[in-house]
Amino acid sequence: MNKILVPLPFDQWGGLHEIILTIHSVLVKKGFLLIPLVPKNNKFIHNRFKSKKIRIIKANLTRPRKSFNLFLNIKFIFLILRDILLIGRIIKKEKIKIVQVSGIQNFHYLIAAKIYKCSLICQIHSDALPGLFRQILSPLTIFLSDVIMINGKYVQKKFNLIQKYIRVNKRILFYPAVNISKFTFSNKQRFLSKKILNIPKDHIVIGTIGNQVTAKAHERIIDIIQSLKFFNKLNFVILGGFVDSNAKYYKDKVIKPAEKLGLFENNKLQIIDAKNKINKYLPAFDIFLLTSKYEGIPIAMIEAMASGTPIVTTNVGSINEVIKNYSNGFISKDRGFNLTFFKNSLIKIIKNKTLKNKIVNNNKKLVRLNFTKEKLVEKHVKAYKMSILRN
């Protein structure tokens, strides 16, 4: 069995964790064992993996932060060597064959893998990293990595040095996947989900899934709600985990403005930390809203598509490879936030049932065709075999 160490230093459950849940059991049958390396004190993450019989290793790794908090980044610099040695001890003890790193900003994990003679796969999931840092860190990533996996063609273009200097046979494009059966909801499930949210069954629910962080830009949802205030039977739901490092931002930019406008009254807006109970609420969604500033191809969007939900989204990351206007939702033309676009797109779906039904069917078909776990497993197995050969 080839052991693959996957450092996940994040405090909150997210898409990277979901990918491991989706493909872990199939990879084991093919001879590859994913071992997530997760923070020591996050019992939710521990229990979620253990519920699927996924073995974890607990260790508190540091990572660079997109923050004005100077202390966090000074702390990161001072602990780089400690992390490299820590990962090295784990590699030796566990006889790790491959290290799979998410994000080139975690360059110290890349260095650790090569110092301790492991095959190295670097995965790039989004275009969140600022351009200057992409340029600085790309050469090191190119030099150290045996294989680079990139989430979609547009994200690949944003890392232009990697696109230019990495051979095609060392670079693999991949896309997220979902277990489709988990997101096939009956009318009864949709009714019960609205009942749990205390929303009348004839109301339209517009929802999103994403942690309470600046990248998801939930403050934009407040503006969208105000632009549609003349619709009486609309409710909005944000499913997202609390993130301590973003708490002040979220309180100032989302919670307080929503309170001031009275949006929490009569459940006009609900913000719920759903943890592992997304499927308790997702069936209630009539439209899925994505207001992010940057993404790759978010797994939450694919989950919504699998359930047949129309998508209205900003044009970020590689989303434009998936969402086509009038076919399976609406995507803005420019990369910024256009309130008029969101307002008009939502109104089109709300008022045109024929269009909505077409989008529902198209989304289900698209996920069955392109976003299955079999395809994602195939990409990972290819990457693992290539990295072992190169090392």
C-alpha positions as CSV (number, residue, x, y, z in Angstrom):
1,M,0.0,0.0,0.0
2,N,1.4,3.4,-1.0
3,K,0.9,5.9,1.8
4,I,0.1,9.5,0.9
5,L,0.4,12.2,3.5
6,V,-2.0,15.1,3.0
7,P,-1.3,18.2,5.2
8,L,-4.5,20.0,5.9
9,P,-3.6,22.8,8.4
10,F,-7.0,24.5,8.1
11,D,-9.2,25.2,11.2
12,Q,-12.4,24.7,9.3
13,W,-13.9,21.8,7.3
14,G,-13.9,22.6,3.6
15,G,-13.8,21.4,0.0
16,L,-10.3,19.8,0.4
17,H,-11.6,17.6,3.2
18,E,-14.7,16.7,1.2
19,I,-12.6,15.5,-1.8
20,I,-10.7,13.1,0.5
21,L,-14.1,11.7,1.8
22,T,-15.2,11.2,-1.7
23,I,-12.3,9.3,-3.2
24,H,-10.6,7.7,-0.2
25,S,-12.2,4.2,-0.2
26,V,-11.8,3.8,-4.0
27,L,-8.1,4.8,-3.9
28,V,-7.5,2.2,-1.2
29,K,-8.7,-0.5,-3.5
30,K,-6.2,0.8,-6.1
31,G,-3.3,0.7,-3.6
32,F,-3.1,4.3,-2.4
33,L,-3.9,5.3,1.2
34,L,-4.6,9.0,1.9
35,I,-3.6,10.0,5.4
36,P,-4.8,13.6,6.3
37,L,-2.6,15.6,8.7
38,V,-5.0,17.8,10.6
39,P,-4.9,20.2,13.6
40,K,-4.8,18.5,17.0
41,N,-7.8,20.2,18.7
42,N,-10.4,20.1,16.0
43,K,-12.7,17.3,17.1
44,F,-15.2,17.9,14.4
45,I,-12.6,17.3,11.7
46,H,-11.3,14.2,13.6
47,N,-14.8,12.7,14.0
48,R,-15.8,13.4,10.4
49,F,-12.9,11.5,9.0
50,K,-13.2,8.7,11.6
51,S,-16.8,8.3,10.8
52,K,-15.6,7.2,7.3
53,K,-12.9,5.0,8.8
54,I,-10.2,7.4,7.5
55,R,-7.1,7.3,9.6
56,I,-5.7,10.7,10.5
57,I,-2.5,12.1,12.0
58,K,-2.8,15.1,14.4
59,A,-0.3,17.9,14.3
60,N,-0.5,21.7,14.4
61,L,1.2,23.0,11.3
62,T,1.6,26.7,10.5
63,R,0.8,28.3,7.2
64,P,1.0,31.8,5.7
65,R,-2.0,33.9,6.3
66,K,-3.7,36.5,4.1
67,S,-3.9,38.8,7.0
68,F,-2.8,42.2,8.3
69,N,-2.0,40.6,11.6
70,L,1.8,40.8,11.6
71,F,2.1,38.5,14.5
72,L,0.6,35.5,12.6
73,N,3.0,35.9,9.7
74,I,6.1,36.4,11.9
75,K,5.0,33.3,13.8
76,F,4.8,31.4,10.5
77,I,8.3,32.4,9.5
78,F,9.8,31.3,12.9
79,L,8.0,27.9,12.7
80,I,8.9,26.9,9.1
81,L,11.9,24.8,10.2
82,R,9.9,23.2,13.0
83,D,7.2,22.2,10.5
84,I,9.7,20.7,8.0
85,L,11.3,18.6,10.8
86,L,7.8,17.5,12.0
87,I,6.7,16.4,8.6
88,G,10.1,14.6,8.2
89,R,9.5,12.6,11.4
90,I,6.1,11.6,10.2
91,I,7.4,10.6,6.8
92,K,10.1,8.4,8.4
93,K,7.8,6.8,11.0
94,E,4.9,6.1,8.6
95,K,7.1,5.2,5.6
96,I,5.3,7.8,3.5
97,K,5.7,7.4,-0.3
98,I,4.0,10.5,-1.5
99,V,3.2,14.0,0.0
100,Q,0.2,15.8,-1.5
101,V,0.3,19.5,-0.8
102,S,-2.6,21.9,-1.4
103,G,-1.4,25.4,-2.5
104,I,2.1,26.6,-3.5
105,Q,2.0,29.1,-0.6
106,N,2.7,26.1,1.7
107,F,6.2,25.9,0.2
108,H,7.7,24.5,3.4
109,Y,5.6,21.3,3.0
110,L,7.1,21.0,-0.5
111,I,10.6,21.4,0.8
112,A,10.0,18.8,3.6
113,A,8.8,16.2,1.0
114,K,11.9,16.5,-1.1
115,I,14.4,16.7,1.8
116,Y,12.9,13.4,3.0
117,K,12.9,11.9,-0.5
118,C,9.2,11.5,-1.1
119,S,7.4,11.9,-4.3
120,L,5.6,15.3,-4.4
121,I,2.3,16.3,-5.8
122,C,1.3,19.9,-5.5
123,Q,-2.4,20.8,-6.0
124,I,-3.5,24.3,-7.0
125,H,-7.2,24.7,-6.1
126,S,-7.9,28.4,-6.8
127,D,-6.6,31.7,-7.9
128,A,-6.7,33.1,-4.3
129,L,-2.9,33.6,-4.0
130,P,-1.9,37.2,-5.0
131,G,-0.1,37.6,-8.3
132,L,3.2,38.7,-6.8
133,F,3.4,35.5,-4.7
134,R,2.4,33.4,-7.6
135,Q,5.4,34.7,-9.5
136,I,7.8,34.3,-6.5
137,L,6.7,30.8,-5.5
138,S,6.0,29.2,-8.9
139,P,9.7,28.6,-9.8
140,L,10.3,26.7,-6.5
141,T,7.1,24.7,-7.1
142,I,8.2,23.8,-10.6
143,F,11.6,22.7,-9.4
144,L,10.4,20.6,-6.5
145,S,7.2,19.0,-7.7
146,D,7.0,15.7,-9.5
147,V,3.4,16.4,-10.6
148,I,1.3,19.6,-10.4
149,M,-2.5,19.2,-10.4
150,I,-4.6,22.3,-11.2
151,N,-8.3,22.9,-10.7
152,G,-9.4,24.0,-14.2
153,K,-8.0,25.8,-17.2
154,Y,-8.5,29.4,-16.0
155,V,-6.7,28.8,-12.7
156,Q,-3.9,27.3,-14.7
157,K,-3.7,30.5,-16.8
158,K,-3.3,32.6,-13.6
159,F,-0.2,30.5,-12.8
160,N,1.4,31.5,-16.0
161,L,4.9,30.4,-15.1
162,I,3.7,26.9,-14.3
163,Q,1.7,26.8,-17.5
164,K,4.7,27.9,-19.5
165,Y,7.5,25.9,-18.0
166,I,5.9,22.7,-16.8
167,R,5.7,19.9,-19.4
168,V,2.2,18.8,-20.3
169,N,2.9,15.3,-19.0
170,K,3.8,16.7,-15.6
171,R,0.7,18.9,-15.3
172,I,-2.8,17.4,-14.7
173,L,-6.1,19.4,-14.9
174,F,-8.7,18.1,-12.5
175,Y,-12.2,18.9,-11.4
176,P,-14.1,18.3,-8.2
177,A,-16.5,15.4,-7.8
178,V,-19.5,14.4,-5.7
179,N,-21.3,11.3,-4.8
180,I,-24.4,12.0,-6.9
181,S,-26.7,9.7,-4.9
182,K,-26.2,11.9,-1.8
183,F,-27.6,14.9,-3.7
184,T,-30.7,13.4,-5.3
185,F,-33.5,14.9,-3.3
186,S,-37.2,14.0,-3.4
187,N,-40.0,16.5,-3.2
188,K,-40.7,15.3,0.4
189,Q,-37.1,16.0,1.4
190,R,-37.4,19.5,-0.1
191,F,-40.6,20.1,1.8
192,L,-39.1,18.9,5.1
193,S,-36.0,20.9,4.6
194,K,-38.0,24.1,4.3
195,K,-40.0,23.1,7.3
196,I,-36.8,22.7,9.4
197,L,-35.8,26.2,8.3
198,N,-39.3,27.5,9.2
199,I,-39.8,28.7,5.7
200,P,-43.3,28.3,4.0
201,K,-43.3,25.7,1.2
202,D,-44.4,28.3,-1.4
203,H,-41.4,30.6,-0.7
204,I,-38.3,30.6,-2.9
205,V,-35.1,29.9,-1.0
206,I,-31.9,31.4,-2.3
207,G,-28.9,29.9,-0.6
208,T,-25.1,29.6,-0.5
209,I,-22.6,27.3,1.1
210,G,-19.2,28.7,2.2
211,N,-17.4,29.4,5.4
212,Q,-17.6,32.8,7.0
213,V,-14.5,34.2,5.4
214,T,-13.6,37.3,3.3
215,A,-13.1,35.1,0.2
216,K,-16.8,34.2,0.1
217,A,-17.9,37.9,0.3
218,H,-21.2,37.2,2.0
219,E,-21.6,41.0,2.5
220,R,-22.6,41.0,-1.2
221,I,-25.6,38.9,-0.3
222,I,-26.9,41.7,1.9
223,D,-26.9,44.0,-1.1
224,I,-28.6,41.4,-3.2
225,I,-31.4,40.9,-0.6
226,Q,-32.0,44.7,-0.6
227,S,-32.2,44.8,-4.4
228,L,-34.9,42.2,-4.3
229,K,-36.9,43.5,-1.3
230,F,-40.0,44.1,-3.4
231,F,-40.3,40.3,-3.6
232,N,-42.3,39.1,-0.6
233,K,-41.8,35.4,-0.8
234,L,-38.0,35.2,-0.9
235,N,-35.8,33.8,1.9
236,F,-32.0,33.6,2.0
237,V,-29.8,31.0,3.7
238,I,-26.0,31.0,4.2
239,L,-24.5,27.7,5.3
240,G,-21.0,28.3,6.5
241,G,-18.7,27.6,9.4
242,F,-17.4,30.2,11.8
243,V,-13.7,31.0,11.3
244,D,-12.1,32.8,14.2
245,S,-9.5,34.6,12.2
246,N,-12.3,36.2,10.1
247,A,-14.7,36.8,13.0
248,K,-14.3,40.6,13.2
249,Y,-14.7,41.0,9.4
250,Y,-17.8,38.9,9.4
251,K,-19.4,40.6,12.3
252,D,-18.7,44.1,10.9
253,K,-19.5,43.4,7.2
254,V,-22.3,40.8,7.4
255,I,-23.9,40.4,10.8
256,K,-24.2,44.0,11.8
257,P,-25.6,45.3,8.5
258,A,-28.1,42.4,8.4
259,E,-29.2,43.2,11.9
260,K,-29.5,46.9,11.1
261,L,-31.8,46.1,8.1
262,G,-33.9,43.7,10.1
263,L,-33.0,40.7,7.9
264,F,-32.9,38.2,10.7
265,E,-36.6,38.9,11.4
266,N,-39.1,36.5,10.0
267,N,-36.2,34.4,8.7
268,K,-35.6,36.6,5.7
269,L,-31.9,35.7,6.2
270,Q,-30.5,32.8,8.2
271,I,-26.8,32.1,8.8
272,I,-26.2,28.5,9.9
273,D,-23.0,26.7,10.8
274,A,-24.3,23.4,9.3
275,K,-21.1,21.4,10.0
276,N,-21.7,17.9,8.5
277,K,-25.4,18.5,8.1
278,I,-25.4,20.3,4.7
279,N,-27.9,17.8,3.3
280,K,-30.4,18.7,6.1
281,Y,-30.7,22.2,4.5
282,L,-29.6,22.0,0.8
283,P,-32.8,20.4,-0.4
284,A,-34.6,23.6,0.5
285,F,-32.5,25.6,-2.0
286,D,-34.4,26.7,-5.1
287,I,-31.4,28.8,-6.4
288,F,-27.7,28.6,-5.4
289,L,-25.9,31.9,-5.1
290,L,-22.1,32.3,-5.3
291,T,-20.6,35.7,-4.5
292,S,-16.9,34.7,-4.1
293,K,-14.0,36.9,-4.8
294,Y,-11.9,33.9,-5.9
295,E,-12.4,30.2,-6.3
296,G,-11.3,27.2,-8.3
297,I,-14.4,25.2,-9.0
298,P,-16.1,25.0,-5.7
299,I,-17.3,21.6,-4.6
300,A,-20.4,23.2,-3.0
301,M,-21.5,24.5,-6.4
302,I,-21.2,21.0,-7.9
303,E,-23.2,19.6,-5.0
304,A,-25.9,22.1,-5.7
305,M,-25.8,21.3,-9.4
306,A,-26.1,17.6,-8.6
307,S,-29.4,18.3,-6.8
308,G,-30.6,20.2,-9.9
309,T,-30.3,23.7,-8.4
310,P,-29.7,26.7,-10.8
311,I,-26.5,28.6,-10.2
312,V,-26.0,32.4,-10.2
313,T,-22.3,33.2,-9.7
314,T,-19.5,35.7,-10.0
315,N,-17.0,34.9,-12.8
316,V,-14.0,33.8,-10.7
317,G,-11.6,30.8,-10.8
318,S,-12.5,28.2,-13.4
319,I,-16.3,28.5,-12.9
320,N,-16.7,29.8,-16.4
321,E,-15.8,26.3,-17.6
322,V,-18.9,24.9,-15.9
323,I,-21.6,27.6,-15.8
324,K,-23.1,28.8,-19.1
325,N,-25.7,31.5,-19.2
326,Y,-29.3,30.2,-19.8
327,S,-28.0,26.6,-19.9
328,N,-27.3,25.8,-16.2
329,G,-27.5,29.2,-14.5
330,F,-26.0,32.6,-14.9
331,I,-22.4,33.8,-14.6
332,S,-21.3,37.5,-14.7
333,K,-19.3,38.7,-17.7
334,D,-16.6,40.5,-15.6
335,R,-14.6,39.3,-12.7
336,G,-15.9,41.9,-10.2
337,F,-19.3,42.1,-8.4
338,N,-22.1,43.4,-10.5
339,L,-25.3,43.8,-8.4
340,T,-27.5,44.5,-11.4
341,F,-26.4,41.2,-12.9
342,F,-27.3,39.3,-9.8
343,K,-30.6,41.0,-9.4
344,N,-31.7,40.5,-13.1
345,S,-30.4,36.9,-13.2
346,L,-32.3,35.9,-10.1
347,I,-35.5,37.5,-11.3
348,K,-35.2,35.6,-14.6
349,I,-35.1,32.2,-12.8
350,I,-37.8,33.2,-10.3
351,K,-40.2,34.3,-13.0
352,N,-39.5,31.8,-15.8
353,K,-40.4,28.3,-14.7
354,T,-39.7,26.8,-18.1
355,L,-36.1,28.2,-17.9
356,K,-35.7,27.0,-14.4
357,N,-36.8,23.4,-15.3
358,K,-34.4,23.4,-18.2
359,I,-31.5,24.5,-15.9
360,V,-32.5,21.8,-13.3
361,N,-32.3,19.0,-15.9
362,N,-29.1,20.3,-17.5
363,N,-27.3,20.6,-14.2
364,K,-28.1,17.0,-13.2
365,K,-26.9,15.7,-16.6
366,L,-23.7,17.8,-16.5
367,V,-22.7,16.5,-13.1
368,R,-23.4,12.9,-14.1
369,L,-21.2,13.4,-17.2
370,N,-18.2,15.4,-15.8
371,F,-18.1,15.4,-12.0
372,T,-18.1,11.8,-10.9
373,K,-15.8,10.4,-8.3
374,E,-14.6,7.8,-10.8
375,K,-13.2,10.6,-13.0
376,L,-11.5,12.3,-10.0
377,V,-10.0,9.0,-8.8
378,E,-8.7,8.4,-12.3
379,K,-6.9,11.8,-12.2
380,H,-5.4,11.1,-8.8
381,V,-4.2,7.6,-9.6
382,K,-2.5,9.0,-12.8
383,A,-0.8,11.7,-10.7
384,Y,0.4,9.2,-8.0
385,K,1.8,6.8,-10.6
386,M,3.6,9.5,-12.5
387,S,5.1,11.0,-9.3
388,I,6.5,7.7,-8.2
389,L,8.1,7.0,-11.5
390,R,9.7,10.5,-11.6
391,N,11.1,10.2,-8.1
